[in-house]
Amino acid sequence: MKLWHYALIVFLGGCCYGILSTFVKLAYATGFTVPAVTGGQYFFGVVLAWLVVLCTKKKKLSLAQILKLLLSGIPFGLTGVFYYQALQTLNASLAIVFLFQFVWIGALLEWVFHKKKPTKRKFISIALLLIGSILAANILFQERLALSWVGSLWGLLAALTFSVFVFLSSSVEKATPPILKSALIATGGLVTVCTIFPLTFLFDLNVLVGLIPYGLALGIFGVVLPPLLFSIGMPHVGSGLGTILTASELPVVIAMSAFVLAEPISLPQWIEVVIILSGIVSSKIRSGYSNKKSLHTQN
């Protein structure tokens, strides 16, 4: 596949995350709690992931490889826990602004661990993304902003753990088949979630049956698809470009908030989402192609 194919795959992985907050809000409105929603997402997601693995060609991994991938699932699981806590006190479009801080955190991780100092172009891209996320959430135009400091803290913690997850997706066990890698990372996430929120809903038939629609939706878009898509695309595009591409979740969150949750979204928000994200994503893809051609010429 070409570079833009991998870029599109990572972009779609980000879109999957944009769908989650809507289903979480709907589950909360039905009466489900954070432990039930988070646990349901990871439980059903892991079951689905391993069902897919059973239908594919197996590859034997060493114990060290398995442990690396399971440990990589820790920030994956914590992201769900922290973000869903934030959604209890923040609306979906505001919570995404705090989660969106992963853009600069991801660049910082790449600088520290891969010694890749952000270029001036990347600094500009990050600044535009952050400004765009604030405009898209309509923060500056709200007379009464329902801002919870507790929710804000949970959102920032989610940004930190999500940044670590994206970074690990691009660097840990690149040769492992994506489906198997995704299943092991998801399993690590489930173990993390179970440590914080025991899966007590499994022993209450009424709760379990009611949770199935939400758990399946959250499991598919939050546990199965993102790690799988990131495992395929991230090793090829790198965590730098990958971080920018996962910003695709922002327009999806805004769209879902408007059409499903009926949260008020103004025209300027739509314009900012489309112009800023489209421009930044396309420029980063062109930059990736330019770098690839440069390397090819040198070789």
N, C-alpha and C positions, 0 to 999 in steps of 0.2 A: 504493500500500500504506500501511497505518497504521503508526504508530511501533512497535507491539508486533511487527508482522511483521518489521521490520528488526532489532529486538532479538532475536527468535527466530533469525534467520539468523546473527547474530553469535554467539549462544549455541551453535548447531550447529557453527560454525567452531571454537570452543573445544573442543567434544566431539571433533572430528576429531583434534586434537592429543593428546587423552587416549589415543587408540588406539595412537599411534606407539610408545611405550616397550615395549609388549608384543611387537610385531613385531621391534623392534630386539633385545630380549633373546633372542627365538627365533632370530634370525639369528646372534647371537653364539654361542649354544649349538650351532649347526650348524657353526661354525668360521669364519664370515666376520668380517673385520676392520672397524674403523671406516671406513677409506677406501672399502672395497667397499660397505658398507651405506649410507654417506652419499652416495657417488657414484651408487650404484644408485637410490636414492630420487629424487634430483634429475634424473638422466638419464631414467628412465622417466616421471617426473612431467612433465617439460618436453615429451617426445614426445607424451604424452596430451593435454596442454594445447593444443598447437598443432594436433593432430588435431581437437579441438573447435572451435578458431578457424576452421579451414578449412571447417567445416560451417555457419558463421554469416555474417551480413552483415558485410562489411568496412567499416572506417572509416579514412580516411587520417589519419595523425598526422605532425606535424612532427618533425624530427630532435631538437629540444630536448625535446619531449614523450617521445619514445622513450628518450632518454638519462636523463631524470628517473626513468622507471619502471624502467629497467635498474639504475640506481644504488640505487633503493629496494629492489631485490632483494638487495643486499649484506648488510644485517642479517638478512634472511630466510635466506640461505645460511649465515651464520655461526651462527645459532641452532641449525641442525641439526648443524653441526660440533661446537659446544661441548656441546650437550646429550647427544649420543651419546658424546662422550668421558667425560662425567660418568657415564653408565650403565655404563661399563666397570668402575667401582669402587664404585658405589652401587646399592642396589636401587631398583626403579622408584618405590616409594612414598616413598622418602627423596629421590630426585633431584628429584621434583616439588616438594618443599618449597623447594628452592633456586630452581628455575625460577619458583616462585610469587611471588618477590620482585618480579616485574614489576608487581604490583598497585600498590605504592607508587612504584616507579620511573616507571610510566606517569603517575601523578598529578603527580609532580614535573616531568616533561616538559611536561605540559599547563600547569602553573603558569608554567614558565620561558618557553615559546614562545607560548602563547596567553593568558598573563596571567590565567588562571583559577585563583584561589587555592582550594584545597580547602576545602569547607565543613566545619563540625563534623560534619555527618551523614556526609560522605565519610570523614573521619578515623575515625569509629566503624566504618564499613563496612570500611575497610582493616584496621583492628585486628582485627575479627572474622574477616575472611578469613585473615589471617596466623595467628591463634590456631587457627582451624579447620584450617588446613593442617598445623600441627604436631600437633594432636590426631588428625587423620585419618591421619597417617603413624605414629602410635603411638610417637613419639620418647620421650615422657616415661615410658613404661611398659616400655621395653626395658632389660634388665639389661646386656647387652653390645651396644652400638650400633656397628655396622660403619661408622664414619664415616671417610672418606678426605679429607684436606685438599686433595689434588689434585682429587678428584672434586667437592668442595664449590666450589672455585674455578671449575671448568668450569661447574658449575651456575649460579653467580652471573653469569658472563659470558653464559651463555645467557639469563638473565633480562634483562640489560641490552639485548642485541641484539633480543630478542623485544619488549621495550617500544618500542624504536625502530621496529620493523616495524609494530606495531599503530598507533603514532602516525602514521607515514607513510601507512598504509592509509586513514586518515580525512582526510588533508589533501592528498595529491598527486594531481593530475589527476583530480578528481572526475567530470568529464564524460566520461571515457574509458569505452567499453563494458566492463563488468566482466570479461567473458571475455577480451578482448584485454589489458586491464590485468593480469589474473591471469597470462596467458601471458608477458608481458614481465617482470613481477616474478620469475616462476619462472625465466626465462632468466637474469636477473641473478644469481639465487641459484645457478644451475648454474655460471655462469662463476666465481663466487666459490669454490664448492666445488672446481671443477677446478683452480683456482690453488693450492689447498692440497693436494688429493688428486687427482693425475692419474688419469684413468679407464682405468687399465691393465687392468681386468677385461674391457673390451671386446675385448681381443686374446687372451683365454683362454676358449675355447669352453666348457670344463667349468665354470669359475667363472660365466660369464655365464648359462648355462642354469640352474645351481643358484640363482642370485641372482634370477631372474625372478619367482618367487612373492612374495618379500619386497620386491623393488623395485617391483612393481606395486602391492602393498598400501600401502607407504610413499609411493609416488608419488601415489596417489589421495588418501589421507587426510592427507598431509603437504605436498604440492606443488600439486595441482590444486584441491582443495576449499577449504582455508583462505583463500588469497588471493582466490579467487572470491567466497566468502561474505563476507569482510571488505570487499571492494571494493563489494559491493552494500549491505551494512548499515552499515559504519562512517561513511560521510559523513553518514548520517541520524541516527545515535544519538550520534556524537561519540566522541572517544577516552576521555573520562572514563567514561561509561556502558559503552562498549565494553570497557574494561579490566576492569570488574567482571564483565561477561557472559562474557568468555573464561575466567573462573575455572571454567567448566563442565568444563574438562578434568580438574579434580581428582577428582570422583566417578567419571569414566570410567576414569582411571588406577587408582584403588583397586579398582573393579569388575573391570577386566581383569587386574590383578595377582592378585586372588583366584581368579577363575574359570579363567583361562588359565595363569598362571604358578604357581598354587598357593602364592603367598606368604601367610603367615598374617595375616588381617585380623580384628580383634576387633569385637564388637558396638558398643562405644562409638565406634569409628571410623566405622561406618556411620551411627550416630545423629548424630554431629557433622557429617558430610558433608551429610546430608539437611536437617537443621534449619538450620545456618548458611548454606549456599549458597542454599537455597530462600528463606529469609527475606530475604537480602540482594538476590538477583536480583529478587524481586517488589517490594521496596521501591524499588529503583532504577528499575524500569519505571514504577511509579506516579509517581515523582518526575519522570521524563521526560514523562509525560502531563501532569502538573501544570504543568511549565514551558511545554509546547506550548500549553496552554489559556491560560496567562497572556499569552504572546506574541500569541495570536489576539485576546484581549480588548483588548490595547493597540492593536492595529492597527485 
